[in-house]
Amino acid sequence: MERNEIRYPVGMQVFEQIIGGDYQYVDKTGLIHEMTHRYNYVFLSRPRRFGKSLLVSTLRTYFEGKREFFKGLAMERLETEWKQYPVIHISLASVKEKKLELISDQINDCLDDAERRLGIKTDKSTHGSRLKQMIIDSYDKYGQQVVVLIDEYDAPLLNHISDDDLDDVRYMLRALYAPLKDCLEYLRFIFITGITKFSQLSIFSELNNLANISMEPKYATICGITEKEMIEQFDQGICDLADSYKLTREQMIAKLREYYNGYHFSENATAVYNPFSLVRAFEANKLDYYWLTSGTPSYLLAVLRKYNTRINEIQFEDVGADDFDVPTEDMHSATPLLYQSGYLTITGYDSFSETYNLDYPNKEVRIGFIKSLYPKYVVGNTSSKGNTWKIVKPLLAGDLDGALSFLQRFLKSIPYQEGTRHNEGHYTAMLYVIFALTGDYVQSQVRTSDGRVDILLTTPERNYLMELKINSTAQEALDQIDSKDYTMAVTNDLPTTKVGINFSMETATITDWVTDN
């Protein structure tokens, strides 16, 4: 089969267009059938570009009774009684204005679209009263209970998640959704998606029977693509990529797993691939950081600034659910939003202590995220890719002195940021960012029984265990590695080089370093 005979649905979010256009489709309709027959009112949280809108579109087609679009899919086999319901489909994905009155206007535009599709015109003025009247009028007009699908319910909130208008936007949305509780007798099904969880924004408190399936193992794969699905349905794309990179099919599967797999939405759940990036890689026949290059959300950067989050401290170990599943108004760190937005995922769970391990899901997120934050730590007219290669090239050749000598000259050439010259944590974070861009595995603040390792860098041939000091000596840094036995942090069989590095606050660069094998 030729590559151009395969149609990859890059960025497509309309189920009927994918099926009607003979695009590659991963069948999730079995889970959809189970969910819609188990629950009446459902909430699902997933990161952006993870298939939420396609899921909502599929639900719309199903509830509108369009059986012909499910030919050959699990739904055709499972559904025994096809019914046609009036569907109110509201997407708030484009409601991202900053001014409150403009947000209100855009919500009214969404309601106008819903009314036009149903052939209904309400005479109410407020958002909530319009939605309530739309439900009742649809029930009366079509003689069937109504289905309400709300996609990206929290989009208006995200631009205000760290500013003083958040409460006003929350109140506006709560007023929109509040009438749902009063209309339950008219409703067959409610489905609401977003990035942040509804319990964290206190806008669905009146709809207390809304089932949050975001962390239910049964629905962990309802969005995203499992490795089994990838291998079964995208074999041609895998083989084309393997040919392009001169790898075997098995080697390319391992590469795809490294780049795009690794999202877990509950403890012990099957891992899923980011569907946007995976399909984009097949369509372009190239591995790249597609999810991050499609845009780092401004709301996330605002939250990172608000909590003064250092990028080298983002990876966590042994955290309770309360550390990443708390109300937004009670957040004391960026961790909850990093998890919900897909920058961190569940990588382990201990049932005895009921603690989770959170980490980057894959290489695409880790490297792409660091690239997006590079200017925060390394300012000036610099090329991250070019300068990083001048560091990694000698490292790969085992020439640590060459790598640090270039890094020393490079840091001298860039301006320091205000408030960072005397901040030891900033220097550790800056080195972490630079080394992380090498593409090799780098860890920071690695815990041992007697402290934390500043940086653990692993190349294909060697580990580099680094300790940093400010206005001290490199020897003192090296001595700390020995006195606290930081080599316990190394978990592979590669040889390890211990590196003590000293920074000067005055020159804002490395003054000296010493090593010990």
N, C-alpha and C positions, 0 to 999 in steps of 0.2 A: 504493500500500500504506500502511495506517495504521501509525503508530509502534508502537502497542500489539500489532500482529500479530507483531512481531519479538521473539524471546526472546533476551536477552543473558545469557550464563552468568557473571554477576558473582560472583566468589569461588568458583565451582564447581570441584571438583577430581576428580570421579568421572566417568570417560569414559562409562560406561553411562547415567548420569543425563542427561548432556548430549545424547547421541544419542537416548536413549529419550524425552526430553522435548522433542525438536525444537528445541533451542537452537542458536544460531549456533556452528559449529565450524570452526576453521581446520585443514585436513587436513595433519597431519605424518606420516601413516602411511607415505608413501613413504620418508622418511628413516629411520623406525623399521624398516621391512623391510630396508633396506640395512644398517643398523647391526647388527641381530640376525643377519644372515647373513654379516657380515664378522668380527664379534668374538663371543667367548663370555663375556668378563668385562670389564665397562665401568664407568668412573667419569665422572660429569659434574658439574661445578661451575657453578652459576648463582646470581644474587642471589635474595633472598626474593621471593615473590609473582611469580615469573617463569614459572610453568607446570611446575615440576619434578614436583609431585605429580600433576598431570594426565597428564604423560608416563608416570609410573610406573603410574598407573591404566590407561592405554591399553595398556601392555605387559602388564599382568596380564590384561586382557580378551583380548588377542591370544594369549597363551600358554595361556589356558584354552580356546582353540579356539572362541570365541563368534563365529563368522563372521557371524552375522546383524547384529551391530552395526557391521560395516564395509561395509555395502551402499552402493555409490556412491563409496566412498573408494578411494584408491590401493592400499591393502592388498588389497582384493578382487580387483583386477586382477593384482597382483604375486604373491600367495601361491598356489602350486599344490598344496601339501600341508598341509592344516590338521591339526594335532595338538593333543591336549589334555594338557597337562603339569600336574602338581601345582605350585602356586605358593605359596611362602612370602613373604608380603608383610608387611614390618615397617616401620612408620612411627614414627620417634623424634621427630617434630615437637613432641609434647606433653611430652617428657621435659626439663623445664627447672628442676627443683628445684635448690636450692643444696647441700643436705646430701647427702653421698655415699650414705648408706643409703636415702634417699628416691629418689635416682636409680636405685639398684639395684632398688628395689621397682617403679618405673615401667617399667624395662626388662623385668622379669618379667611385668608386665601386658601388655606388647606381645607377648611370647612366648606368653602364655596365649591371647591373641586369635588368633594364628597357628595354634596347636594346635587351637582350637575350629573354625576354618574348615576345617581339613584332617581333622578327626575323629580326631585323634591325641592321646595323652597320654603324655608322656615321664616317666621316673622319675628324671631327673638333677637336680642341685641348682644347679650353676653355670650362668651364662649361656651360655658357650661349649659346654659339654657338652649343654645342652638343645638348642641350635641344631643341633649335629652329629647328635644322636639324631633330631631332627625330620626332617632331610634323609634319613637312612638309612631311617627308618620310612616316610616318604612314598614313597621309591623302591620299597621292598618292597610297600607297600600298593597303589600304583597301577601298578606295572610300567613306569614311565617315568622318565626323568631328571627332575630337579627344577629349577625356576627360583626363584632367590632375588632379591627386590627389596627394597632397603633405602632408604627415603626419609628425607632429612634426618638422615643418619648422625651429623652433628656437632652437632646441637641440644644435647645434654648438655654439650658442651665450651664452647659460646659464652659461657655465663654465667660461666665460670671462665677465660676466655682471658687475663685479666690478673691472676690471683691465684695463690696458692700451691697451690691444689687441682688445678690443671690437670694435673699429672703423674698424680695419682691417678685422675682421670676418664679420661685417655688410656689408662692401664693397664687400667681397667675395660672400655673399649670394645675395646681390642686383644684382651683375653681373650675378648670376645664374638665378634669377627670372625675370630680366628686359626684356628678349625676349618675355615673355608672351604677353606683350602689342602689339608687332609687329605681333603676330600670331592669333589675335582674329578671323579673318575670317576662320581659320582652326579649331577653338575650339567650341565644343558644351557646355562644362562645365568645370569650374575650382573649385576645393575645396581644401582649405588650412586650416590645423589645427595647433595649438600650445598652449603653456601655456600663453606666453605674447602676447599682442595684436599687430597686424602689425603696427598700427599707432604709436606705441611706439618705433619702431625700425627703422622707416624711410627706409625700404627696399622695400616697395611696392608703393612708391610715384608715380611711372610711371603708375601703374595699378589703375587708379583713379575710375574705375567703379566696384571695388571689394566690395561687400556688406558685412559689418560686422554684423553678426546676433548674436553676443555673448551676447548682452543684450536685444534682441528682445523677448518680452513675448511669442510670438507664438512658439518660438523654445527653450524656457527655459527648457523643459523636453526632448529634443532630445537626450541628454546624461544623464545618471542617471536613477533611478527607483522611480516612485511616490509611495506613500503609497497605493493607489488604485491598482496599478500594483502589488505591493508586496503581498497584501492580496489575490488578484485574482489568482496569478500564483505561489506563494510560500507558500500556505496554509500548505502543509505537513511539510515544513521546520520550519514554525512558531510553529506548534503543537509539533514537535520533540524537539525543543528548550524549549518549555513550559514544556514538560514532564521532560526534563533533569534538569531544574531549579525548578521543582515543583511549577510552576506558572500556572495561567489560560492563555488561549489563548489571552485574552484582555490584561492581565498584560504583557505578552511577547511582544505584539505589542508595548506597551508603552515603554518597555525596548529597543527594536530595534529602536524606534523613538528617544529615548534619546541618544543612541550610534551613530547612523549612518545617521539620517535624518537631515534636516535643511539647505541644500544648496539652496540659491535663486540666480538666475542669472539675475534677473531684478526686479524692484520694483513691489510688489504685485503679484509676480509669484508663481506658485505652488512649494512647497518644493520638493526636490528630495533627495533620499538616495545615498550614495556613492556605486556604483554597485560592486566594487572590494571587499569592506569590507562586504557588505551584503551577497553576494554569498559565500564568504569565511566563514562567520559565519554559514550559513546553511550547507555548506559542512563539516565543522569541528564540527558542533553541539555545538558551544561554542562562547560566546561573548568575544571579545578581541579587542585590538587596532591594527588591521591588516594594515591599511593604513600607519600609522607612522612606524610600525615595518618593513615595506617593504623598509624603507630608508628615512631619512631626507635629502633632496637634499643639496649638498655642496654649490650650488650657493646661496641658501637662507641663510645659515649660514654666508656666506661671506658678503651678503648685510646687515644682522643684525649687524655684526661687523662694517661694513663701516659707518653705521648711528648710531652706539652706541645705539641700540634699547634695552630698558629695557622691559623684558617680561611682567612686571606688567602694562605697559603702552600701550600694544598692542590693548586692547579693546577700541573702540572709540564710541563717540556719536555725532550725528549731524554734519556730514562731507559732503562737496559738492563733486560732481563728480570729480572736479579738484583735490581732495585729493587722489583719488585712480585710476584715469583714465588719467594719464599724461604721456608724453613721458619719456622713461627711462633716457634719457640724462638730463631731467629736474627734475628728482625725488629729493626730499629733505628729504625723509624718506623711510622706508621699506614698507609703507602701500600699494602702488600699487602692489608690488610683492607678499605681503602676501594675498591680495585679489585674484589675478590671479592664485596663486598657491593653493588656496583652504583652507588656514589657517584662513582667514576671509571671511565672506559672508554677503550679504545684509539681515538684519533682520528687517528693517523698512524704510519707506520713507514718507517724509512730502512734499506734492505737493505744499503747499503755499510757503515754504522756499526753495524748491527743494534741500533738504538735505537728506542724507542717514544715517542710523545707521548700523555700521559694528561690527560684533562680531564673536566669534568662532561659527561654525555651530552646533557642537554637542560635546558630551562627549569624543568621540574617538579622535577628533582633539585637544580639550583643554588639556586633560590629557596626551595624547601621545606626543604632542608638548612640553609640560612642561617637561616631562620625558627626551626628547631628549636634552633639554637645561639645565637640572639639573647640569651637571658638570661645566657649565659656571659660576654658582653661588655658588655651594657647592663642593669644590675641595677636593681631598684626597681620600684615600681608604675607601669609605663609601658605604653603601647599602641604596639606596633611599627607597626601599620598606620596609625593616626591620625597619629603623629608623622612617619612616613616620608612621608606625603602632604604634610605641611607643608614638607618639604624638597624633594620632587620638584616640587611645583607651581611654585614660583618658578624652579627649574632649567629646567623645560620652557618657561617664559616668557623664558628668558635672563637671569634675575635671580640671578646667583651670590651677590651681596651679601646678598640677602634670604634665600637658602637657608642661607648660613653664619651669618648673624645668628641665625636660629632655632636652628640646630644649637648655637651657642654658648650660648644661653639654656637649651636642652634639656639639654646636658651638665652645666650648673651645677646642675640640679635633681635629678640622680640621684647616688646614693652610688657612690664608687669601690670596687673590690674590693681586698681585702688583697693586697699584693705587686705591684700593678700601677701604683701612682702613679708610680714611677720607672722603669717599663718602657716604653721607646720602642716596642717591637714591639706592645705591647698597644694603644697609641693608633692605630697604623696598622691593626691588625686591627679595632678598634672602628669606625673610619671606613669600612673596607671593608664590614663587616656592614651598617651603616646605609645606605650608598649602594647596596649590592647589593639591598636590599629595595625599591628604587625600581622594580625590574623591568627597568631598562636594563642594558646590558652594562657590567660593571665588571671591571677586572683589577687585580691587585696584584702588586708585585714583578716587573714586566715587565722582562725582560733587554734591555739594549742592549750595544753594544760596550764601553761605558765605565762600566757600573753597572746599577742597577735602579731603575725608576720605582716610587715608592710606590703611586700609584693612577692608573689611566687610566679615566676615566668617559666613556662615550659616550651622548649623548642623540640623539634623531632629528635635531637641528639642529647639534650642536656636540660637540667633544671637550674634556674638561677634564683637563689633565695636572697632577697634584698632587704636590708634594713636601712632606714634613712634617719639622719640627724641634722639638726639645724644649728649653725654656729657652734659646732662641736668638732669632732674628728671622725674620720672614716673608721679608724681603728676602734673607737668606742662603739660605733654601730656594729662592727664585726664581732666585737666581744659580746655584745648583747645576744647575737644569734647563738653563740656558744653557751653563754650562761643560762639562757632560757631554753636551750635545746630545740630551736625552731625547726631543726631537720625533721622533727616528728610530723610536720605538716606535709611532707613529701610522701605520696602514696604510690609512686611508680618505681620501677627498677633502674631508671636512668641515672647516670652520674650527676652529682649536685655540686654546683659552685656557690659558695657563700660570698655575698658581696656587701661590704659596708660603704655607704655613700654619705658624704657630708655636703650640705647646701649652705650658702652664705646668704644671709638676709640682705646684706648690702649690695651684692652683685646679682642676686636673684638667679643664681645658677650653681652648678656643681663646682666645688673647690677641689675635692680629691676623692679617691675611692681605693679600697683595698679588697683583695680577694683571697679565698682559701678553698682549695679543693678537698 
